Amino acid sequence: MAPSDPQKLLQYGLHLGHKKQKVHPKSRKFIHSIEKGVSIIDLFKTAELLDIAKDFIKKLGTENKVVLFVATKKVGRDTVTALCKEQNVFYMTNKWVGGLLTNYPEISKNIERMNQMREEQATEAWNKLIKHERVALEKKLNRIASIYDGVSQLKALPDALCILDIKKESNAVIEAERIGIPVVAVVDTNVDPDVVDYPIPANDDAVLSIKFLMEELIGSYVDGRKQGEKEVAKAAAKVAKVAAAAAKVPLVTPAS
């Protein structure tokens, strides 16, 4: 994996932080300077920490671990949703559901109900219902799906979260910390970067910056997943080869 280029990060506007008066004291270590009242992020530090985060996420993909991408802020939700759908990655972009991590057994019932309703709809069982009953069920399904669609196939707690804005997703960060789930996050200059495991200091308010960062992170995860699949296939082929060779060895009859 090639190291991130600070010059490229500059082109995508990752250096633009918040106004001086909104800067969090603990984010100052990532600030290069203040220009016209706006904090300018040190992109050499961004590049270093982005690469660390990408390596971590790629490793999770290689190990077939689950990463849940969380981005409910309006400026980023459509971009993240599209990227995650394209790569078949878990996401939550409408709103964070309180208790998703700390009360997963209960929250997962909503996901199961959504999947059950979809199955009923697909088998045309709903067509036997009175029109107003069917319309009511469709509205209910659409409402549930708008929240849980990105986790419809989630069977257990995720192994890590990747968050766009930890101020917006503060509840997700708190839940993850409470049960020991590591967090990768884009941290702008208005938040405490120390509350997450893998902070990436960068602009989290511009579509261009968000799209670049999420493409990098999701891409690393998918690359890791593909690498893991190849390793599993290679190991399976090796086992099959050994088994085939063993099957060809003639049995030796003991001498009488």
N, C-alpha and C positions, 0 to 999 in steps of 0.2 A: 504494500500500500504506500503510494507516494505521499510524502509529507505535505500538509496543507501550506499553501503559499499565501503569506500575508498580503501580497499585492492583489491577489485574486479576491481575497476577503474584502479588501478595500473597494473593489469594483462593485461588490454586492451590498455595500453600505453597512457592513457589520460593525464598523467603527463608531457609528453614531449612537451615543448614549442619551441619557436624560439631562435636563437642565441642572445646573449646579445645585440649586436649592433642593432638588429631589434626590440627590445622590445619597445612597446609603453608606455610612462610614466604612463598613467592611468591604465595600466594592472598590474603594479607592486604590487598592493594590493592583487593580486591573485597568486603571485610568492612566492614559499617557499624558493628557493635558486637558485644559479647559479652553475652548475656542468660542468666543462670542457668547459666553454663558452656557455653552453646551459641553458636556463631558465627552471626551474622545477616548475610545477604548484602545488599549495597546494590543494591536492585532498580532504581534509576535506571541503574546501570552494566549490570545484566542486560538491561534494556530496550534500551539503546543497542547492546550487542553482539549481542543476539538479532536486532535489525533488520539489522545488518551481515551476519550469517550468512544470514538469510533472503534478502537481496538477492543475495548470492553464489550461493546455491542456486537461486534463481529464474533467474538469468542462465544457469546451467548447463542448466536445463530448457529455456530458450528456445533455446539452442544445440544442443539434442538430445544433450547430454552425459550420461554415466551416473554416478549417485550410488549408492553402496552403503551402506545403513543397517546398522549393526552394533550389536546389543544382546543379549548372551548372558546377562546377569545375570537370575536367576529373577524378580525383581520386575518386570522390564520386558519380558521376551521375548515373552510372549503378546500384550501390548498392541501392541508394535511389529510383530509378525508379522501381526496382524489388520489394522492400518492399511496396511501395505505390500501385503498381498494385495488389499485393497480398491481400492487405487490403482494396482496393477500396477507396483510399484516393487521394485527388487532389494534383498534383505535377507539377513543371516546372523544367526540368533538362537539356534541350538543350541550351537554352539561355533565359535571362530575356528580355521580350518584353517591351520596354519603353512605358509608358502610360497605362500599364495593369490596374493599380490602379487609376491613375489620369485622364485617358481618357478612362475609361472602356466602355462606350456606343459605342465608335468608334472601339476599339480593339475587342469587342465582336462580331462585324460583321465578323471578320475573323474566329472566332469559329463557328458561324452560317453557314458560307459558307462551312467550312470543313464538318460539319454534313450534310449539304444539298448534297454535292458531294458524301458523303458516301451512302446516301439514294439512289441517282441516280445510283451509282455503284451497289448497292445491288439489285435494281429492273431490272438490266440488260439493262437499258436505254443506257448505253455506248456501248453495243454490236452493236447498229445500226449505230454507228459512223464509219468513215473511220479509218483504223488502226493507222495512224500517229496522228490523232486527239485524239484517245483513249489513246495512249501512252503518249501524251503531258498532257492530263488531269490526268493520273495516276502519272506522275512525279510531277505535281503541287500539287496533293493531298498528296503525300508522303512528299513533302517539307513542306507543312502547318502542316501536322500531326506530323512531327518530332519536331515541336515547341509547338503545342497546344493540343497534344493528351491527356496530363495529366489534362487538364481543359475542355475537350470536353463537360462535363455536368455541368459546372459552370454557374449558372443562375444569379448571382449577385456578388458583391464584396465579397471577403473572410472576415471573422471576425477577422482573425489573420494570420500572416506569421510565419513559422518556417524555419529559414535560417541556412545553414551549414557554410558559410564563408562570413562574412559581408564586407570584403575587396573586394572579388570577386563580391558580390551582393550589392555593395554600392548604385546603382540606386534604387534597390528594397527597401532598407532601407529608402532612401530619400523620395520616393513616399509614403511609409507607414506612415512616420512621418508627411508628409504634410497633409494627410487626416485623421490622427488619428487612424490608424490601429495598434494594438499592435504587437510587434515583439519578438518572442522567437528566440535565436540564440546561436550557438556554437561560442565562441570568443577565439581565440588563443591569444598568448601574443604579437602579432604584430599589434593589433587593439585597438581602444578605445571602451571599453565595455559599456560605459555610453550612447552610442547612441541608445541602444536597451532597451526594457522594462524588458526582462527576459534573462539576459546573463548567459551562461554556460561556464565557463573557462575550456577549454580542447583542446587537440590536434585535429586540423581539417585537418591534412595532411596525415593521415595513414588510410588505408582501414579498419583495425581492429577496430580502435577507432571510425571511422565514422559509421561503421555497428552497433557497440554496442549502440552508442548514438541515432541513428535513430530508432533502434529497441525499445529502451526505450521510446522515445517520441511518435512514431507512435503507439506503443502498448498501451500507456496511453490514447491516443486519442480514439483508437478503444474500449478500455475497457469502457471509458466514454460513448461512443456512444451506446454500448450494454446495459449499465446500464440505459441510458435514454430511450431506446426502451422498456425495462422491466417496467419502471415506467409508461410509457404511456399506455402499455398494461394492467397493473394492474389497472390504473385509469379507463380505458375504461370498464374493466370487472366489476368494482365496480358500475359504472353508469348503465351498463346493468342489473346488479343484482337488483339495486334499482328500475329500470324501470319495470323489470319483477314482482317484489313484488307489485309494485303499480297497475299493470294490474290485479292482482289477487284479489284486494280489491273490494268487491261488492259495487255497487252504492247504497246509502241510499235514499229511496224515502221519500220525506217530508210528514209528517202526514197531512191528509185532515181535 
